Amino acid sequence: MGRQRFAARNQNSTSFRTTEKTLGPVSNTIMLIVLACLLGLLYLTQVTKTNALGYQISEMEAEHTSLKTEHDELQVASARLQALERVKNSDIAKQLVSVAPSGTINQ
């Protein structure tokens, strides 16, 4: 009824045992070191990508600022030039009389 350790006559001599395979402490340590290195590498790649994008963003912000300043200056120049044309073509400017010099002063 119980299991015998040795095979009797006309019985298979092979016995099946279920053994659990476990990793030793050295293997566990090596695996942890490899995982830590992989996580560190992943972190470094993400930080590098973030820094590269940060440089692009700062360059674009600087370009945006310079273009906005140029746009404001062009608006002021446009308003100034349009103001001169409006003054020349206004009704009041057309009613003004031009004055010729009446004489010169000699010293």
C-alpha positions as CSV (number, residue, x, y, z in Angstrom):
1,M,0.0,0.0,0.0
2,G,2.8,2.4,0.6
3,R,5.4,3.2,-1.9
4,Q,8.5,1.2,-1.8
5,R,11.9,2.7,-2.4
6,F,13.2,0.0,-4.6
7,A,11.5,-1.8,-7.4
8,A,10.4,-5.3,-7.0
9,R,10.5,-7.9,-9.7
10,N,8.6,-7.1,-13.0
11,Q,8.1,-3.5,-12.0
12,N,9.5,-0.4,-13.6
13,S,12.6,0.8,-12.0
14,T,12.0,4.4,-12.9
15,S,10.3,6.6,-10.3
16,F,9.0,10.1,-11.1
17,R,9.6,12.8,-8.6
18,T,8.5,16.4,-8.9
19,T,11.4,18.6,-7.9
20,E,11.2,22.3,-7.7
21,K,14.1,24.2,-9.3
22,T,15.0,27.4,-7.6
23,L,17.6,30.0,-8.2
24,G,20.4,30.3,-5.8
25,P,21.4,33.5,-4.1
26,V,24.1,34.3,-6.6
27,S,21.7,34.0,-9.5
28,N,19.2,36.2,-7.7
29,T,21.8,38.8,-7.1
30,I,23.0,38.8,-10.7
31,M,19.4,39.1,-12.0
32,L,18.7,42.0,-9.7
33,I,21.8,43.8,-10.9
34,V,20.9,43.3,-14.5
35,L,17.4,44.6,-13.9
36,A,18.7,47.6,-12.1
37,C,21.1,48.3,-15.0
38,L,18.2,48.0,-17.5
39,L,16.0,50.4,-15.4
40,G,18.9,52.8,-15.2
41,L,19.4,52.7,-19.0
42,L,15.7,53.2,-19.6
43,Y,15.8,56.2,-17.2
44,L,18.8,57.8,-19.0
45,T,17.2,57.4,-22.4
46,Q,14.0,59.1,-21.2
47,V,16.0,62.0,-19.6
48,T,18.1,62.5,-22.8
49,K,14.9,62.7,-24.9
50,T,13.4,65.2,-22.5
51,N,16.5,67.4,-22.6
52,A,16.6,67.3,-26.4
53,L,13.0,68.3,-26.6
54,G,13.6,71.0,-24.0
55,Y,16.4,72.6,-26.1
56,Q,14.1,72.6,-29.2
57,I,11.3,74.2,-27.2
58,S,13.6,77.0,-25.8
59,E,14.9,77.7,-29.3
60,M,11.4,78.0,-30.7
61,E,10.4,80.2,-27.8
62,A,13.3,82.5,-28.5
63,E,12.4,82.6,-32.2
64,H,8.8,83.4,-31.3
65,T,9.9,86.3,-29.1
66,S,12.1,87.8,-31.8
67,L,9.3,87.4,-34.4
68,K,6.8,89.0,-32.1
69,T,9.1,92.0,-31.5
70,E,9.7,92.4,-35.2
71,H,5.9,92.2,-35.8
72,D,5.3,95.0,-33.3
73,E,8.0,97.2,-34.8
74,L,6.5,96.6,-38.3
75,Q,3.0,97.6,-37.0
76,V,4.4,100.8,-35.6
77,A,6.2,101.7,-38.8
78,S,3.1,100.9,-40.9
79,A,1.0,103.1,-38.6
80,R,3.5,105.9,-39.0
81,L,3.6,105.7,-42.8
82,Q,-0.2,105.5,-43.0
83,A,-0.5,108.6,-40.7
84,L,1.7,110.7,-43.1
85,E,-0.5,109.7,-46.1
86,R,-3.7,110.5,-44.1
87,V,-2.4,113.9,-43.1
88,K,-1.4,114.7,-46.8
89,N,-4.8,113.7,-48.1
90,S,-6.9,115.3,-45.4
91,D,-9.2,118.2,-46.1
92,I,-7.4,120.4,-43.6
93,A,-4.0,119.9,-45.3
94,K,-5.5,120.7,-48.7
95,Q,-6.8,124.0,-47.4
96,L,-3.4,125.2,-46.2
97,V,-1.6,127.8,-48.2
98,S,2.1,127.4,-49.1
99,V,4.3,130.3,-48.0
100,A,7.2,131.6,-50.1
101,P,10.1,133.2,-48.3
102,S,9.7,136.9,-48.2
103,G,13.4,137.8,-47.7
104,T,16.6,137.0,-46.1
105,I,18.5,138.6,-43.3
106,N,22.1,139.7,-44.0
107,Q,24.5,140.2,-41.2
